[in-house]
Amino acid sequence: MDISPAHAILNRALQLPDLKSEERATALMNIGKLYDREDKNEEALNAYQQIQKLNVSDATKTKSWQAIVDVYVKEVLYDDGAT
């Protein structure tokens, strides 16, 4: 499935003027999920880690930490062949 249009839309969203931190975090979270679906773990982690630098709610930061952990867990499971 080609998800490049979704990437393009979300990257354009990040360029919108006056984008609030929570909105930026939502876009970054969705970008991270797209990268995760493509098994591009480094890119996914980068998107999730950018959320940690934003002035967002603790709940939003917690969601990004959970996503970061999920990527690392997936890497361990697939690297060890324990699926």
Secondary structure, 3 states (H helix, E strand, C coil): CCCHHHHHHHHHHHCCCCCCHHHHHHHHHHHHHHHHHCCCHHHHHHHHHHHHCCCCCHHHHHHHHHHHHHHHHHHHHHHHCCC
